[in-house]
Amino acid sequence: MQQGVRVYFLYDGLGSYRLSARYLQELSQAGAHVSAFNERRGVSKYLHINFRNHRKILIIDGLKAFVGGLNLGQEYLGENESMGYWRDTHVMLEGPSVQVTQGVFVKDWYWSVGQVPDLNWVVQTAEKISKNRSQTIDKPLEQAAHCMQNIMVLDTGPADVKPVCSLFICALINQAKSRVWIASPYFVPDAEVINALKNAALRGVDIRLILPEKYDKYFVYLTSFAYYRELQGYNIKVFRYTKGFSHQKVILIDDNLAGVGTVNLDNRSIYLNFEIMAYVADSAFNQQVAYMLEYDFKNCFQDTINDFEQRPFWFKAISRVFYLLSPIL
């Protein structure tokens, strides 16, 4: 900011309840434009407290955009002793998808502030990106510009006329022919997603879920186990990540489609939160995501319904109670 860079900082008020007023004041005094989501709703904002902005977006000069699970928090520096290693995934975008992502941010900013910031809307073409990269890395231009094609940025939220998030996830699972690998910190899906996973498994699709063994929300963690009985008999594999807390939100479909963003496999993400995902239809990118998840599997153990049945009675009972409350978790 002191170097003349314009900074627009939008945060979710509920999720950032521990963010100090002093810190925000220091940002504002330094010249940053700061606002909480729903800031200008007045008293009515309390009527929408259930609708949270869960998006994590970083845009640099209208040339690069970053989307994924990374928050701005000390836990990502390993300073949360109870959680330890924090596993997450972010993706960098270039080209027309940057302006699409920027448009999502502008919508949120306008909702919160009532103003449209003056931003760079000039689209970077693949040729321009290749030229810029060729000046800094020793690779053929076609390799340097790889992974910049076939990107779709999908923003979803409670303002959608249709349940876009649920419909799209189900469509991805329903079209899968060989594999569906999903990493999510929470597993409290709706019936449509569960049925899509079951149907895909019956077709012989390799269904794998990476969920954390460590947790930041105990009740949601407990609820996830109640779904084991629903998955029983469908050869859907559940892996529990043990190296630390797995916060990434990644979906891998077959050999040509992968998504990285903020959508968790829970009802809150699917129906209530404002979310964003970047889907890339590219075999090389898909292969990188597959390698990444295969490495994660090495830090997991496979959990089964038998393991769940061996847990204490109180654990199974509480998980079932919260299963009944899953639509509001």
ZAMARGU-4260 file (C-alpha; in steps of 0.2 Angstrom, whole numbers, plus 5000, padded with zeros to 4 digits):
<rodrens>
0) 5000/5000/5000 | 5014/5012/5004 | 5021/5008/4987 | 5005/5014/4978 | 4997/4997/4976
5) 4978/4998/4979 | 4972/4985/4991 | 4954/4979/4993 | 4952/4967/5008 | 4935/4958/5010
10) 4933/4946/5024 | 4919/4936/5031 | 4913/4944/5048 | 4908/4928/5056 | 4922/4917/5051
15) 4934/4932/5056 | 4926/4936/5073 | 4943/4935/5081 | 4950/4948/5069 | 4955/4963/5080
20) 4947/4980/5076 | 4964/4988/5079 | 4972/4977/5065 | 4958/4983/5053 | 4960/5001/5058
25) 4979/4999/5054 | 4975/4992/5037 | 4963/5007/5033 | 4975/5020/5040 | 4988/5013/5028
30) 4976/5016/5013 | 4968/4999/5011 | 4950/4997/5007 | 4943/4986/5020 | 4925/4979/5022
35) 4916/4964/5030 | 4904/4954/5019 | 4887/4961/5022 | 4894/4977/5030 | 4881/4989/5024
40) 4866/4978/5027 | 4863/4987/5044 | 4852/4977/5056 | 4846/4966/5042 | 4863/4958/5041
45) 4859/4948/5056 | 4844/4940/5047 | 4857/4934/5034 | 4870/4928/5047 | 4869/4910/5040
50) 4874/4915/5023 | 4893/4917/5024 | 4906/4921/5011 | 4917/4906/5011 | 4927/4911/4996
55) 4946/4913/4996 | 4951/4924/4981 | 4967/4933/4978 | 4969/4944/4962 | 4985/4952/4957
60) 4984/4967/4945 | 4970/4958/4935 | 4984/4946/4928 | 4984/4932/4940 | 4971/4925/4952
65) 4972/4912/4966 | 4958/4901/4971 | 4958/4887/4984 | 4956/4882/5002 | 4970/4894/5009
70) 4964/4906/5022 | 4975/4920/5029 | 4978/4913/5046 | 4992/4908/5058 | 4987/4890/5057
75) 4995/4890/5039 | 5012/4894/5047 | 5011/4879/5059 | 5007/4890/5074 | 4992/4880/5079
80) 5000/4867/5090 | 4984/4857/5092 | 4982/4855/5073 | 5000/4854/5068 | 5003/4853/5049
85) 4990/4861/5039 | 4987/4853/5022 | 4978/4863/5009 | 4978/4866/4990 | 4977/4882/4980
90) 4978/4885/4961 | 4985/4899/4951 | 4975/4905/4936 | 4980/4916/4921 | 4971/4922/4906
95) 4952/4925/4904 | 4948/4915/4920 | 4956/4929/4930 | 4943/4942/4924 | 4930/4929/4928
100) 4937/4927/4945 | 4939/4946/4947 | 4920/4948/4942 | 4915/4936/4957 | 4925/4947/4969
105) 4918/4963/4962 | 4900/4956/4965 | 4904/4952/4983 | 4913/4969/4985 | 4898/4979/4978
110) 4886/4969/4989 | 4896/4974/5004 | 4902/4992/5000 | 4890/4998/4986 | 4904/5003/4975
115) 4913/4995/4960 | 4932/4997/4961 | 4943/5002/4946 | 4951/4986/4941 | 4961/4979/4926
120) 4948/4971/4914 | 4961/4968/4900 | 4961/4949/4896 | 4978/4941/4894 | 4978/4930/4879
125) 4988/4913/4879 | 5000/4921/4867 | 5003/4936/4878 | 5006/4924/4893 | 5017/4913/4883
130) 5028/4928/4878 | 5029/4934/4896 | 5034/4917/4903 | 5047/4914/4889 | 5057/4928/4896
135) 5058/4920/4913 | 5059/4901/4911 | 5068/4890/4899 | 5054/4880/4892 | 5046/4879/4874
140) 5032/4891/4873 | 5019/4878/4871 | 5024/4870/4888 | 5025/4887/4896 | 5007/4891/4892
145) 5001/4874/4896 | 4987/4871/4909 | 4980/4888/4904 | 4966/4881/4893 | 4949/4875/4897
150) 4946/4883/4914 | 4929/4886/4921 | 4927/4897/4937 | 4910/4893/4945 | 4904/4903/4959
155) 4889/4897/4969 | 4878/4903/4984 | 4861/4905/4992 | 4857/4918/4979 | 4856/4905/4965
160) 4839/4902/4958 | 4843/4883/4957 | 4854/4873/4968 | 4869/4875/4956 | 4882/4868/4968
165) 4873/4852/4971 | 4868/4850/4953 | 4885/4852/4947 | 4894/4841/4959 | 4881/4827/4955
170) 4883/4830/4936 | 4902/4827/4938 | 4900/4811/4948 | 4887/4805/4936 | 4898/4807/4921
175) 4913/4798/4929 | 4918/4782/4920 | 4934/4777/4929 | 4937/4787/4945 | 4930/4800/4957
180) 4943/4806/4970 | 4937/4819/4982 | 4947/4828/4996 | 4936/4838/5009 | 4939/4843/5027
185) 4920/4839/5031 | 4909/4825/5025 | 4890/4829/5028 | 4883/4828/5010 | 4865/4829/5005
190) 4855/4814/4999 | 4858/4819/4980 | 4877/4818/4982 | 4877/4802/4992 | 4866/4794/4979
195) 4877/4800/4965 | 4892/4792/4974 | 4883/4776/4976 | 4877/4775/4958 | 4895/4778/4952
200) 4902/4765/4963 | 4889/4752/4956 | 4895/4757/4939 | 4913/4752/4944 | 4920/4769/4946
205) 4934/4770/4959 | 4927/4781/4973 | 4939/4788/4986 | 4937/4801/4999 | 4951/4809/5009
210) 4944/4816/5025 | 4955/4822/5040 | 4958/4812/5055 | 4962/4828/5065 | 4947/4840/5066
215) 4943/4858/5069 | 4925/4856/5071 | 4921/4841/5082 | 4902/4839/5079 | 4905/4839/5060
220) 4919/4827/5062 | 4907/4815/5072 | 4893/4817/5060 | 4904/4811/5045 | 4905/4794/5053
225) 4886/4791/5053 | 4887/4791/5034 | 4898/4775/5034 | 4883/4764/5035 | 4875/4772/5020
230) 4891/4769/5010 | 4892/4751/5016 | 4892/4738/5002 | 4896/4751/4988 | 4915/4749/4988
235) 4917/4768/4992 | 4934/4770/5000 | 4936/4782/5015 | 4954/4788/5019 | 4958/4797/5035
240) 4973/4810/5033 | 4984/4808/5048 | 4999/4820/5044 | 4990/4835/5050 | 4973/4843/5046
245) 4968/4841/5028 | 4958/4857/5024 | 4959/4855/5005 | 4944/4855/4993 | 4949/4845/4978
250) 4939/4834/4966 | 4946/4823/4952 | 4936/4815/4939 | 4943/4802/4927 | 4959/4808/4918
255) 4953/4825/4911 | 4944/4835/4924 | 4949/4842/4941 | 4942/4855/4952 | 4951/4866/4966
260) 4942/4878/4977 | 4932/4881/4992 | 4917/4869/4992 | 4916/4856/5006 | 4906/4841/5005
265) 4893/4847/5017 | 4876/4855/5016 | 4883/4872/5022 | 4895/4874/5007 | 4882/4866/4995
270) 4867/4877/5000 | 4871/4891/5011 | 4889/4898/5008 | 4895/4909/4994 | 4908/4898/4986
275) 4920/4897/4971 | 4928/4882/4962 | 4940/4882/4947 | 4938/4867/4936 | 4951/4863/4923
280) 4948/4851/4909 | 4966/4846/4905 | 4975/4829/4905 | 4992/4836/4911 | 4984/4846/4925
285) 4974/4831/4930 | 4989/4821/4931 | 4997/4833/4943 | 4982/4833/4954 | 4982/4814/4954
290) 5000/4813/4959 | 4996/4826/4973 | 4982/4815/4980 | 4992/4799/4978 | 5005/4807/4989
295) 4991/4811/5001 | 4985/4793/5002 | 5002/4788/5009 | 4998/4799/5024 | 4981/4791/5026
300) 4974/4775/5033 | 4958/4767/5026 | 4943/4768/5037 | 4929/4756/5036 | 4912/4752/5043
305) 4920/4738/5054 | 4932/4751/5062 | 4917/4762/5065 | 4907/4748/5073 | 4922/4745/5085
310) 4921/4763/5092 | 4913/4766/5109 | 4894/4766/5110 | 4894/4784/5115 | 4904/4789/5099
315) 4892/4780/5088 | 4876/4787/5097 | 4882/4805/5096 | 4887/4803/5078 | 4869/4797/5074
320) 4862/4812/5084 | 4871/4824/5074 | 4868/4815/5058 | 4849/4820/5061 | 4855/4838/5063
325) 4866/4837/5047 | 4855/4849/5036 | 4860/4863/5048 | 4878/4859/5052
</rodrens>
